[in-house]
Amino acid sequence: MNTTLLRLILYILFSLSVVGALFCQQMVNEERSLSLLRGFWEYPTFEEVYTLKFLTDTKVEMNRKTRDYSIHENTLFIRDGEGETRYSFSMEGNILTLTYPDRERGSFTRKDYGEYEKQLVGAFYPSGDPSTEATCLQFFDDITFTLTEYREQNEEHSSTNVIKNKGVFRIEGNTIILVFDEGGVEHTSIRYHTSDGMIDGFLYGEQLYERELPIVQQEPEDRDVVVVVEYPPHPRPVRGGGCPRPEPHYPPIIAPVSPPVVSNPPLQVSTPPAPPDKPRDFGTTRSSTTETGSRQSEQPPQRRGGRP
């Protein structure tokens, strides 16, 4: 009696665990589908171009008309004022295939990702993390992300990066939803944005993560161009950031040395030297005659500094 009851209890517990695992897996699959659906899709035909734009977890623009929707497993439910329509769907890469109620199929091609998700693209690091093992959450424009750890190697005094996990993400309101490839879903809270609308910080667990600041250097050529140099990621030096980073894998950029500028000497125009000053000679005012009666002419006055 006791043995039979114990077996029954164990069977019930095992069944509940299996059901719970299946339910969790189904929930993760639906969360992944909600993330992958985000963005703009098109299905061109000879008659017209059908469009789908998934805005949030509950709103979709279908042929430029906003409607409510939900998903369950591989079924998409779209509701409007006239009722609810069910579509079977499947995704493979950037192709979304819908099966209409009349069994006709339409293949939609992704044209763009979600607008809100673009605000998160970049690398984020823990703020003020004094530990020797730093983590980095990096988000890409194809709605994927990676969780990377940087581990110090004391013997060689170098760092190595190890991708701990990855997955897909989406933004719902003020929450970032991370769906990991290994299973599991985590929610993070957005803390603040930059002046241009980009997300600048969020809480992951109890840790504040902040966006990495770009490194701006001059290009090592004789050109006055400012470029962004892609070094291995590192934490920002503001808000008390102390997250270590690996040594850069690129040689340091040496500031260009401008050649000495040789200026042409000014053109010198030679001028004749001025004659020395002479006392002004007014000459005689009266004529004189020699003994033979000849007359000497008057001599004109001399100009100062000029020719006689």
ABEGO torsion letter per residue (X at the ends): XAAAAAAAAAAAAAAAAAAAAAAAAAAAAAAAAAAAABEBBBBBBAABBBBBBBABAABBBBGGBBBBBBBBEABBBBBBAAEBBBBBBBBBEABBBBBBAAGBBBBBBBABBBAAAAAABEBBBBBGBABABBBBBBBBAAGBBBBBBBBBBAAAGBBBBBBABBEBBBBBEABBBBBBAAEEBBBBBBABBBAAGBBABBBBEABBBBBBBBBBBBBBBABBBBBBBBBBBBBBABGGBABBBBBBABBBBBBBBBBBBBBBBBBBBBBBBBBBBBBBBAEBABBBBBAAGBBBBBBBBBBBGBBX
